[in-house]
């Protein structure tokens, strides 16, 4: 089970990063059900974390513009399991997309500091 909270009307959950040259650390990500990939991080954060470039991809941004985004791979701890996921370098805040929530039930209490929970569905592996 993964727990977060509603902050300023946005559902957030922590994601633990496991980088080879640093101790584990956590960043809060805004859940974005309109984003069908795993994670986004601002380009400055990707650079600061020294994430290796995996690939690039053309993308249509929420405002309709098209851009070429870099894709980086990172190891995270998701629901107590280590997992390698792609991160798009884009935007100004960390976003968590639906690909990372596949096989989970999302529940949000829509009140300030309300509980956000992601519970693994029976029969689904992470």
C-alpha positions as CSV (number, residue, x, y, z in Angstrom):
1,X,0.0,0.0,0.0
2,X,1.2,3.5,-0.9
3,X,0.0,6.5,1.1
4,X,0.1,10.2,0.2
5,X,-2.1,13.3,0.8
6,X,-4.1,15.9,-1.0
7,X,-2.2,19.2,-1.0
8,X,-3.6,22.3,-2.6
9,X,-6.2,20.2,-4.4
10,X,-3.6,17.9,-5.9
11,X,-3.2,14.2,-5.0
12,X,0.4,13.5,-4.1
13,X,2.4,10.4,-3.2
14,X,6.1,9.9,-2.3
15,X,8.4,8.0,-4.6
16,X,11.7,6.7,-3.2
17,X,14.7,7.0,-5.4
18,X,17.6,4.6,-5.2
19,X,20.7,6.1,-6.9
20,X,24.0,4.2,-6.8
21,X,26.0,7.2,-5.6
22,X,23.5,8.5,-3.0
23,X,21.4,7.3,0.0
24,X,17.8,6.6,-0.8
25,X,15.6,9.8,-0.9
26,X,12.0,10.5,-1.5
27,X,10.2,13.1,-3.6
28,X,6.5,13.9,-3.7
29,X,4.8,13.4,-7.1
30,X,1.5,14.8,-8.2
31,X,-0.8,12.1,-9.6
32,X,-1.7,12.9,-13.2
33,X,-4.4,10.6,-14.6
34,X,-4.0,12.3,-18.0
35,X,-0.4,11.2,-18.3
36,X,-0.1,7.6,-19.4
37,X,3.6,7.0,-18.8
38,X,5.5,6.5,-15.5
39,X,7.1,9.7,-14.1
40,X,8.2,13.2,-15.2
41,X,10.8,15.3,-13.5
42,X,11.9,18.8,-14.3
43,X,15.0,18.8,-16.5
44,X,17.0,20.5,-13.7
45,X,16.2,17.6,-11.3
46,X,17.2,15.0,-13.9
47,X,20.5,16.8,-14.4
48,X,21.1,17.2,-10.6
49,X,20.4,13.5,-10.1
50,X,22.8,12.7,-13.1
51,X,20.3,10.2,-14.6
52,X,21.6,8.4,-17.7
53,X,20.0,9.2,-21.0
54,X,18.1,6.2,-22.4
55,X,16.3,7.7,-25.4
56,X,14.3,10.6,-26.7
57,X,10.7,10.8,-27.8
58,X,8.4,13.3,-29.5
59,X,5.6,14.4,-27.3
60,X,2.5,16.6,-27.4
61,X,2.4,18.7,-24.2
62,X,-0.7,19.6,-22.3
63,X,-0.7,23.0,-23.9
64,X,-0.7,21.5,-27.4
65,X,2.9,22.2,-28.2
66,X,5.1,19.5,-29.5
67,X,8.5,18.8,-28.0
68,X,11.4,16.3,-28.1
69,X,11.7,14.9,-24.6
70,X,14.6,13.0,-23.1
71,X,13.9,9.7,-21.4
72,X,16.0,8.6,-18.5
73,X,16.0,5.4,-16.5
74,X,15.9,5.4,-12.7
75,X,15.6,2.8,-9.9
76,X,12.8,3.5,-7.5
77,X,11.3,1.7,-4.6
78,X,7.6,1.3,-5.4
79,X,5.3,-0.5,-2.9
80,X,8.4,-1.9,-1.1
81,X,9.8,-3.4,-4.4
82,X,12.8,-2.1,-6.4
83,X,11.8,-1.2,-9.9
84,X,13.5,0.5,-12.9
85,X,11.2,3.0,-14.6
86,X,11.5,5.6,-17.4
87,X,11.4,9.3,-16.4
88,X,10.6,12.0,-18.9
89,X,12.5,15.3,-18.4
90,X,9.7,17.8,-18.7
91,X,7.7,20.4,-16.9
92,X,8.3,22.2,-13.6
93,X,6.9,19.7,-11.1
94,X,7.2,15.9,-10.6
95,X,4.2,14.0,-12.1
96,X,3.3,10.4,-11.6
97,X,1.3,8.8,-14.5
98,X,-1.0,5.9,-15.0
99,X,1.6,3.4,-16.2
100,X,3.1,3.3,-12.7
101,X,-0.4,2.9,-11.2
102,X,-1.4,-0.1,-13.4
103,X,-2.7,-2.8,-11.2
104,X,-3.6,-0.5,-8.3
105,X,-6.8,1.0,-6.9
106,X,-6.5,4.8,-6.3
107,X,-8.5,6.4,-3.6
108,X,-8.5,10.1,-2.7
109,X,-10.2,11.9,0.1
110,X,-10.9,15.3,-1.4
111,X,-10.3,17.6,1.6
112,X,-7.1,19.5,2.4
113,X,-4.5,17.0,3.7
114,X,-6.9,14.2,2.8
115,X,-5.7,10.7,2.5
116,X,-4.5,9.4,-0.9
117,X,-3.9,5.6,-1.2
118,X,-2.8,3.2,-3.9
119,X,-3.6,-0.4,-3.1
120,X,-2.4,-3.2,-5.3
121,X,-5.3,-5.1,-6.8
122,X,-5.6,-8.8,-6.1
123,X,-3.7,-11.0,-8.7
124,X,-1.6,-8.1,-10.0
125,X,2.2,-8.0,-9.7
126,X,4.1,-4.7,-9.4
